[in-house]
Amino acid sequence: MSSSYSAFASIYDELMNDIPYDAYVELLDLASAGVSGKKVLDIGCGTGLLSAMLAKKGAHVTGIDLSADMLEVASRRAESLSLDITLIEQPMQRLDVEETFDAAVISIDSINYVIKQADVLETFRRVYESLATGGVLLFDVHSLEKMDEIFLEGPFVFDNQRISYIWQTAPGDETHSIYSELAFFVRQEDGSYQRFDEVHMQRTFAIPEYVQMLEEVGFHIERIFADWEDEAPEEESERIFFQVRK
């Protein structure tokens, strides 16, 4: 990702306001037999919106993210809401926490930013080691259809009168990967626009490959579903969810 992540962090929540974060809370709450009083690891926590929602439900939350700018926003959010959330700056494939957790979540296809398959496997291994016996991991990824077809239908444009962007995509160097260049234009108070640019790379894998990696580190697959529905993934599904347990 580009060095302009500070600017990106400042508008991230506005760009992601269509994400049903409450669904993640409900899914994790159900999988954990209630998150209240549980220790929850929010990996790729970004600006801490999901962390805050989990903390409001009574969870003891630790948020992990590789972006100091995102964590700064998350810290301000927690402080403004008087929530006690631990925040740690580190990439998920180098996850290193001293505590043992009851549950972990990697939301909004964050793990797709881990490009090398060996690093995805290492992420799963480290999450497994951080969980107590019986602990659950919930995460979601882009489907092959989303990565190989839908993302390549661009360029995409967005404009909500305050933020505009042009998003151009191309196949990445790795299989089932996408290279994205985004030009953002953010309206300032004086009516002028600030421009900044982002470069992102994401990669996904076929469901059997995820299953193989998860089982290799010791996880038991409880269920795999798609697009926020309790239904098995189909060829046209766009977002694949995994619920696995130690």
C-alpha positions as CSV (number, residue, x, y, z in Angstrom):
1,M,0.0,0.0,0.0
2,S,1.1,3.5,-0.6
3,S,2.7,5.9,1.9
4,S,-0.5,8.1,1.7
5,Y,-2.2,5.7,4.0
6,S,-2.7,8.5,6.5
7,A,-5.1,10.3,4.1
8,F,-6.8,6.9,3.3
9,A,-7.3,6.3,7.0
10,S,-9.1,9.6,7.4
11,I,-11.8,8.6,4.9
12,Y,-11.8,4.9,5.4
13,D,-15.0,4.7,7.5
14,E,-16.9,6.8,5.0
15,L,-15.8,4.6,2.1
16,M,-16.8,1.4,4.0
17,N,-20.2,2.5,5.4
18,D,-22.0,-0.2,3.4
19,I,-20.2,-3.0,5.3
20,P,-22.6,-4.6,7.7
21,Y,-20.2,-4.7,10.7
22,D,-23.1,-5.7,13.0
23,A,-23.3,-9.0,11.0
24,Y,-19.7,-9.7,12.0
25,V,-20.6,-9.1,15.6
26,E,-23.6,-11.4,15.4
27,L,-21.7,-14.1,13.7
28,L,-18.8,-14.0,16.2
29,D,-21.3,-13.7,19.1
30,L,-23.1,-16.9,17.9
31,A,-19.8,-18.8,17.2
32,S,-18.4,-17.8,20.7
33,A,-21.6,-18.5,22.6
34,G,-21.6,-14.8,23.5
35,V,-18.6,-12.5,23.3
36,S,-19.3,-10.7,26.6
37,G,-16.4,-11.4,28.9
38,K,-14.5,-13.1,26.2
39,K,-11.0,-12.1,24.9
40,V,-11.3,-11.3,21.2
41,L,-8.5,-10.7,18.7
42,D,-9.5,-8.3,15.9
43,I,-6.9,-8.9,13.2
44,G,-6.6,-6.2,10.5
45,C,-8.7,-4.0,12.7
46,G,-8.2,-0.8,10.7
47,T,-9.9,2.2,12.2
48,G,-11.3,0.0,15.1
49,L,-15.0,0.2,14.2
50,L,-15.6,-3.6,14.7
51,S,-13.3,-3.6,17.7
52,A,-15.5,-0.9,19.3
53,M,-18.7,-2.7,18.5
54,L,-17.3,-5.9,20.1
55,A,-16.1,-4.0,23.1
56,K,-19.6,-2.5,23.6
57,K,-20.9,-6.0,23.7
58,G,-18.6,-6.7,26.7
59,A,-15.7,-8.3,24.9
60,H,-12.1,-7.7,25.9
61,V,-10.7,-6.7,22.5
62,T,-7.1,-6.5,21.2
63,G,-6.8,-5.0,17.7
64,I,-4.0,-5.7,15.4
65,D,-3.1,-3.7,12.2
66,L,0.0,-3.0,10.2
67,S,-1.0,0.7,9.7
68,A,0.0,3.2,12.4
69,D,-2.4,5.7,10.8
70,M,-5.3,3.3,11.0
71,L,-4.5,2.5,14.6
72,E,-4.3,6.2,15.5
73,V,-7.9,6.6,14.3
74,A,-8.9,3.4,16.2
75,S,-7.3,4.8,19.4
76,R,-9.2,8.1,19.1
77,R,-12.4,6.1,18.6
78,A,-11.8,4.0,21.6
79,E,-11.0,7.0,23.7
80,S,-14.0,9.0,22.6
81,L,-16.3,6.0,23.5
82,S,-14.4,5.4,26.8
83,L,-13.6,1.8,25.6
84,D,-10.6,-0.1,26.8
85,I,-9.2,-1.6,23.6
86,T,-5.6,-2.8,23.3
87,L,-4.1,-1.8,19.9
88,I,-0.9,-3.4,18.5
89,E,0.9,-2.4,15.3
90,Q,2.1,-5.5,13.4
91,P,1.3,-7.5,10.2
92,M,-0.9,-10.5,10.7
93,Q,1.6,-12.9,9.3
94,R,3.9,-11.8,12.2
95,L,1.2,-11.9,14.8
96,D,2.8,-12.1,18.3
97,V,0.6,-11.7,21.3
98,E,1.3,-12.7,24.9
99,E,-2.3,-13.5,25.8
100,T,-4.5,-16.4,24.8
101,F,-7.8,-15.5,23.2
102,D,-11.3,-17.0,23.0
103,A,-12.0,-15.8,19.5
104,A,-10.4,-14.1,16.6
105,V,-11.8,-12.3,13.6
106,I,-10.2,-11.2,10.3
107,S,-12.9,-9.1,8.6
108,I,-13.5,-7.4,5.3
109,D,-11.2,-9.6,3.2
110,S,-8.2,-8.3,5.1
111,I,-6.3,-11.6,4.8
112,N,-6.4,-11.1,1.0
113,Y,-3.8,-8.4,1.4
114,V,-1.4,-11.2,2.4
115,I,-0.1,-12.2,-1.0
116,K,2.3,-15.1,-0.5
117,Q,0.6,-18.5,0.3
118,A,3.4,-19.2,2.8
119,D,2.5,-16.0,4.7
120,V,-1.3,-16.9,4.7
121,L,-0.4,-20.3,6.2
122,E,1.9,-18.6,8.8
123,T,-1.0,-16.2,9.6
124,F,-3.3,-19.2,10.3
125,R,-0.6,-20.9,12.4
126,R,0.0,-17.8,14.5
127,V,-3.8,-17.3,15.0
128,Y,-4.2,-20.9,16.0
129,E,-1.4,-20.6,18.6
130,S,-3.0,-17.5,20.0
131,L,-6.3,-19.2,20.6
132,A,-7.4,-21.2,23.6
133,T,-8.5,-24.7,23.0
134,G,-12.0,-24.4,21.6
135,G,-11.4,-20.9,20.4
136,V,-13.0,-19.8,17.1
137,L,-11.6,-17.9,14.1
138,L,-14.0,-16.2,11.7
139,F,-12.7,-14.6,8.5
140,D,-13.8,-13.9,5.0
141,V,-12.1,-13.7,1.6
142,H,-12.9,-12.6,-1.9
143,S,-14.1,-15.5,-4.1
144,L,-12.3,-16.5,-7.3
145,E,-15.3,-15.0,-9.2
146,K,-14.8,-11.7,-7.5
147,M,-11.0,-11.7,-8.0
148,D,-10.8,-13.1,-11.5
149,E,-13.9,-11.6,-13.1
150,I,-15.8,-8.8,-11.2
151,F,-12.7,-6.8,-10.2
152,L,-11.6,-6.7,-13.8
153,E,-14.8,-5.1,-15.0
154,G,-13.4,-1.7,-14.1
155,P,-12.5,1.1,-14.1
156,F,-14.8,2.0,-11.3
157,V,-15.8,5.5,-10.2
158,F,-17.4,6.8,-7.0
159,D,-18.7,10.2,-6.0
160,N,-20.7,11.2,-2.9
161,Q,-20.1,15.0,-3.3
162,R,-17.3,14.9,-0.7
163,I,-15.2,12.0,-1.8
164,S,-14.6,10.9,-5.4
165,Y,-12.3,8.2,-6.7
166,I,-11.3,6.5,-9.9
167,W,-10.3,2.9,-9.4
168,Q,-8.4,1.1,-12.1
169,T,-7.6,-2.6,-11.9
170,A,-5.4,-5.2,-13.6
171,P,-4.5,-8.8,-13.0
172,G,-1.7,-9.2,-10.5
173,D,1.5,-11.2,-11.0
174,E,0.2,-14.1,-8.8
175,T,-2.7,-16.4,-9.6
176,H,-6.1,-15.0,-8.5
177,S,-4.6,-11.6,-7.6
178,I,-5.6,-8.1,-8.5
179,Y,-3.5,-4.9,-8.8
180,S,-5.4,-1.7,-8.0
181,E,-4.6,2.0,-8.5
182,L,-7.0,4.4,-6.9
183,A,-7.0,8.2,-7.3
184,F,-8.9,9.9,-4.5
185,F,-10.2,13.5,-4.5
186,V,-11.4,14.8,-1.2
187,R,-13.4,18.1,-1.0
188,Q,-11.9,20.6,1.5
189,E,-13.8,23.2,3.5
190,D,-12.8,25.9,1.0
191,G,-14.3,23.9,-1.9
192,S,-10.9,22.8,-3.3
193,Y,-10.0,19.1,-3.7
194,Q,-7.1,17.3,-2.2
195,R,-5.8,14.4,-4.3
196,F,-4.0,11.4,-3.1
197,D,-3.2,8.0,-4.7
198,E,-3.3,4.5,-3.4
199,V,-1.9,1.2,-4.8
200,H,-3.3,-2.0,-3.4
201,M,-2.6,-5.7,-4.1
202,Q,-4.9,-8.5,-3.1
203,R,-4.8,-12.3,-3.7
204,T,-7.2,-15.1,-2.9
205,F,-7.2,-18.8,-3.1
206,A,-9.7,-21.6,-3.9
207,I,-11.8,-22.8,-1.0
208,P,-10.0,-26.2,-1.0
209,E,-6.7,-24.5,-0.6
210,Y,-7.9,-22.5,2.4
211,V,-9.3,-25.7,3.9
212,Q,-5.9,-27.4,3.4
213,M,-4.0,-24.6,5.0
214,L,-6.4,-24.4,8.0
215,E,-6.4,-28.1,8.6
216,E,-2.6,-28.2,8.2
217,V,-2.2,-25.9,11.3
218,G,-4.8,-27.8,13.3
219,F,-8.1,-26.0,12.8
220,H,-11.4,-27.9,12.5
221,I,-13.7,-26.5,9.8
222,E,-17.1,-25.8,11.3
223,R,-18.8,-24.1,8.4
224,I,-18.1,-22.3,5.1
225,F,-20.8,-19.9,3.8
226,A,-21.1,-17.0,1.4
227,D,-22.3,-13.5,1.0
228,W,-23.6,-13.0,4.6
229,E,-26.1,-15.9,4.1
230,D,-26.1,-19.3,5.9
231,E,-25.8,-21.0,2.5
232,A,-23.0,-22.9,0.8
233,P,-20.8,-20.9,-1.6
234,E,-21.7,-21.1,-5.3
235,E,-19.8,-20.3,-8.4
236,E,-21.2,-16.7,-8.5
237,S,-20.6,-16.0,-4.8
238,E,-18.5,-13.0,-4.1
239,R,-17.5,-13.2,-0.4
240,I,-16.6,-16.5,1.3
241,F,-16.8,-16.9,5.1
242,F,-14.9,-19.5,7.1
243,Q,-15.8,-20.4,10.7
244,V,-13.1,-22.7,12.2
245,R,-12.2,-23.8,15.6
246,K,-9.1,-24.9,17.5
